[in-house]
Amino acid sequence: MAGAVAAVAVLGLAGLPAQAERADRTKPMSVTSSGGNPDTVDLKKHSAVFIGNVIITQGTLEIHADRVEVSEDPDGQRLGFAYGSAEHPATFRQKRDGDDEYSEGDASRIEYDSAANRVRFVGAAHLRMLKGTVVTDQANAALITYDTASDTIKLGSGEGVAASSASGGRTTVVFTPKAAASSPRAVAPLKLDAPAPAAASASGSAK
């Protein structure tokens, strides 16, 4: 299906986070690719692979990656893997339920687990929360795990995740004073869990 828009409703591709824009769940999902390589949808195995400048859209959700793999288990739970590179990381953006609030991030690999309500950003990972175009909070680490049901973020190198040589395995969190936000309504702060001491150390700073 090179270069075509693939209807993947049969897979329920990459289930949406619980705190994401609720209306997105009712919107059709499409996947497009460059057409330079053959894409594959296996209806019997409920899996699909898309290669080459892949763009996933569903409502406010948008993912860009070099390669995307998705699957659905017998219980209807979905797993999605979006792969990028150091030069062109996989990217994620979606509106949150709040007024003009967004979450966006990038990493070498982005993983979705619909059963766990979890998004993992693996390898040179960055996650940002925005109010309009203003970044309210951000985090950088080798591994970022975003629990969308509880709005909790865990930072750390994680098992099997190589720490960036530039960061030395450290994690960084930047909190922006809410008074600096452009909107009169402050954005609810993120809840951050520090990584285990053996995984990484954490440092934070405020603008």
Secondary structure as the mmCIF struct_conf table of DSSP 4:
data_model
#
loop_
_struct_conf.conf_type_id
_struct_conf.id
_struct_conf.beg_label_comp_id
_struct_conf.beg_label_asym_id
_struct_conf.beg_label_seq_id
_struct_conf.end_label_comp_id
_struct_conf.end_label_asym_id
_struct_conf.end_label_seq_id
TURN_TY1_P TURN_TY1_P1 ALA A 2 GLY A 3
BEND BEND1 ALA A 4 ALA A 4
HELX_LH_PP_P HELX_LH_PP_P1 VAL A 5 VAL A 5
STRN STRN1 ALA A 6 ALA A 7
TURN_TY1_P TURN_TY1_P2 ALA A 9 GLY A 12
BEND BEND2 ALA A 14 ALA A 14
HELX_LH_PP_P HELX_LH_PP_P2 GLY A 15 PRO A 17
TURN_TY1_P TURN_TY1_P3 ALA A 18 GLN A 19
STRN STRN2 ALA A 20 ALA A 20
HELX_RH_3T_P HELX_RH_3T_P1 ARG A 22 THR A 26
BEND BEND3 LYS A 27 LYS A 27
STRN STRN3 SER A 30 THR A 32
BEND BEND4 GLY A 35 ASN A 37
STRN STRN4 THR A 40 ASP A 42
TURN_TY1_P TURN_TY1_P4 LEU A 43 HIS A 46
STRN STRN5 SER A 47 GLN A 58
TURN_TY1_P TURN_TY1_P5 GLY A 59 THR A 60
STRN STRN6 LEU A 61 GLU A 72
TURN_TY1_P TURN_TY1_P6 PRO A 74 ASP A 75
BEND BEND5 GLY A 76 GLY A 76
STRN STRN7 ARG A 78 TYR A 83
BEND BEND6 ALA A 86 HIS A 88
STRN STRN8 ALA A 90 LYS A 95
STRN STRN9 ARG A 96 ARG A 96
BEND BEND7 ASP A 97 GLY A 98
TURN_TY1_P TURN_TY1_P7 ASP A 99 ASP A 100
STRN STRN10 GLU A 101 ALA A 107
BEND BEND8 SER A 108 SER A 108
STRN STRN11 ARG A 109 ASP A 113
TURN_TY1_P TURN_TY1_P8 SER A 114 ASN A 117
STRN STRN12 ARG A 118 LYS A 131
TURN_TY1_P TURN_TY1_P9 GLY A 132 THR A 133
STRN STRN13 VAL A 134 ASP A 147
TURN_TY1_P TURN_TY1_P10 THR A 148 ASP A 151
STRN STRN14 THR A 152 GLY A 156
TURN_TY1_P TURN_TY1_P11 GLU A 159 GLY A 160
HELX_LH_PP_P HELX_LH_PP_P3 ALA A 162 SER A 164
TURN_TY1_P TURN_TY1_P12 SER A 165 GLY A 169
STRN STRN15 THR A 171 PHE A 175
HELX_RH_3T_P HELX_RH_3T_P2 LYS A 178 ALA A 180
BEND BEND9 ALA A 181 ARG A 185
HELX_LH_PP_P HELX_LH_PP_P4 ALA A 186 LEU A 190
STRN STRN16 LYS A 191 ASP A 193
HELX_LH_PP_P HELX_LH_PP_P5 ALA A 194 ALA A 196
TURN_TY1_P TURN_TY1_P13 PRO A 197 ALA A 199
STRN STRN17 ALA A 202 ALA A 206
#
